Amino acid sequence: MNQPFKTRYVTCLTAVLLLAPLAAAAQDEAGFYASAYGGVPAAPSTSFSEFRPTGSGVGGTAKFGGGLGFGAAAGRRFGNGWAVELAWDERGNYLRRVGGVSVDGNIFSELVLLNGYYRFPARGALRPFIGAGLGYVVAVDIDVDRNGSEQEYSRKGGVAVQAIVGAEYILSPRWRLSGDARWTSVESGTFKASDAGNVLIGKPKYRPASLNVGITYLF
């Protein structure tokens, strides 16, 4: 009698997960590494309301424009396809509109992340990988500039998570060039104004997706 589809699927997946590290071991050496990367994030809209002692308030859907991100990490490869690293990540996007009203501002995040990776066997000089990270929110800042007056709102603490998929190109025994896509979600929280009397109501979310290029040195 044939195995049910789900059973066969689980069996094949288990075999791949068990055999992949053995295939990778022949082309992967254990050791420490350092890396740096930069990229372009895009952020979906969120919502909040802002009020100041003078002038009218704004509120509703907040839409973001282009942005910039960069980071650095130090970690260890274990020689079987697996690796772990501690990373510092900074990224931000321009704030363009709030509730249909044009503004000139930005949102910016600073995160510390513990990332885990699995690198699949290389195909020539190209080696694909997947990864996931769990992090701490060092800071998230939102600047809102209306009528020539800028106000900063900030928060600290909370959890961030991310998923990573990409590939690295083997330049030499010690150098790697990489490209990846990252999806990050920063836990929502309450923002405080730098100037008394200004208030940001709501808990805006920052969930950027970014395309990045990076360089890695293996020690």
N, C-alpha and C positions, 0 to 999 in steps of 0.2 A: 504494500500500500504506500502511495506517495506521501511524503511529509506535507502537512499543511503549509501554505505559502508563508505565513508569519514565522513558523518554526524554521523553515529553510532560510528565510531572510536573517533571523537571529543567528543561526548557525554560521552562515557565510560572513556576517558582520563580525562575529566573535573570532573567526579564523583570521580575518584580515587584521584585526586589532592585535592579535597575538603574533602574527608573522611579520607585520610591518616593521616593528622595532628591530627584528633580526636582519631584515633586508637593509635597513638604514645603518646598522652597526658597522657594516663594511666600508661605509663612506663618511662616517661621522666620528669625530674624536671628541672626547670629553675635555672641557676646559672653560675658562672664564672668557667673557667678552664685554665690550663696551660699544654702544651704538648711539647714533643721533639721527633724527628725521625731521622733516618739515612737510607741510601739505596745505591743502585748501579745504576748509570745512564748509558745509552747507547745513543750515539749521531750520527745522520746521517751525511754524508759527506757534506762539504761546499766547497767554493773555494776562493782563494786569491793568490796574487803574492807578494813576498818579495824581496827587493833589498837592498844591502849594499854597502858602498863606495869601499870596497875591496872584491874580489871574485865574483863568478857567482851568479845570482839570481835563485830563484825557483818560480814556479807558476803552478796553475791548481787546480785539485781536492785535497782537504785536507781530509784525513781520520783519524778518531779518534779510540782509543782503549778503554779499560775499564776505570772506574772512581769511584768516591766516592762523596756522597752528604749527607748533614745533615741540620737540621733546628729546629727552636723553635717557638712556637706561644702562644699567650694568647687571650682568647675569651670568648664569652658568649653563652650558650644554652638557648633558649627561652621557653623550655618546651613543644613544639609542633612539634618536629622533626627538626626545623630550628636552625641554629647556624651561628655566624659570628666570624671571628678571624683576628688578625693582625699577620703576620708571617715574620720571617727572614729566608731566604733560601740561602744556599751556596751549589754549586755543580760544579764538574769539570771532565774533561776527558783528558786522555793522547792524545797528537798529535803524530801520527806515520809516516805519509807520506804526502808530498805535491807534486803534479804533478809527482808521481812515485818515488820521491827522499825520502829516509829514513831520518827522523829527530827525535830529542828527545825533545819533548816539551809538552805543555798542554794548555787547555783552561779552564778558571775558571770564574764563575759568582756569584755575590752577588745581591740578590733581596729583596725588601720589598713588600709583597703581602697582599692584603685584600681578604680573602677567605670567600665564603659563602657555607654552607653545608645543605643538607637535609638527615636526618637519618630515614630510614624506620623502621617500627615496628620490634622489636627483635623476632628472632626465637630461643627460648631457651636463651642461653647466647650470641648468635651471632646476631649482628645488622649491616646490610649493609648500605652504605651511598654513596652519590654522592656529588661532589663539583665543584666549579669553582672559579678562582681567577684572579684579575687584579692587576698589580704591577708596581713598579718603578725600573729601572735598576740602582742600586748603582754603580756597576762597572762590566765590563767584561774585562778580561786580556787574552792575547795570548802570550805564551812564545815559541820562536822558537830557538832551539839549533842546530847549524850546524857547523861542523868542530871544536867542542870544544868551540865555541863562542855563548853565549846566548844573545838574544835580546827580550825585552819585549815591547808589544804593548797593549794599553789600551784605553778604552772609558768609558764615564759615561753618564747617562741620557737615556731617552727612555722608552718604554712601554714593559711590559712582561705580558703574559696571560698563564693560565694553566687550565687543566681539571683533575679531580680526581675521581677515583672510588675505593671503598674498603669496608672493614668491620671492626668492632671493637668487641672485646671479653670482656664481662663484668666479670672482675676479682673479684670485690667487689663493694659495693655501691659508692665508690669514685675512684676506679682505673679501667682504661680501657687499654687493649692492642689492637693495631690496625695494619693492613696491608693494603697497598694501592698501586695503580699504578698511576703515575702522568705523564702527557704530558705537557711540558713547551715550549713556544716559546718566545725567546728574540728578540725584534726588531733589525734589522740590523743597523749598523752605521759605522762611520769613525773612525779608530783606529790611535792613535798617538804613535810614538816611544819614548822610554825613552832616547835614545841616538840620537843626531843630525846626520843627514846623512842617517839613515836607514829609509826605507819606506815600508809600507804595503799598497798595492793597492787592492781595492775591499772592499766590505762590508760583511764580513763573518757573517753567521747566526749560532746561537746556539739553537738547538731545541731538548733537551734531553728528553728521556722517562726513567722513573726510577721506580724500585720496592723498597718499603720502609716498615720498621717496626717502630712502635712508641709506646709511653707510654703517657697516659693522666691522670691528677689528677683533680678531680672535687672539688671545694671549697664549 
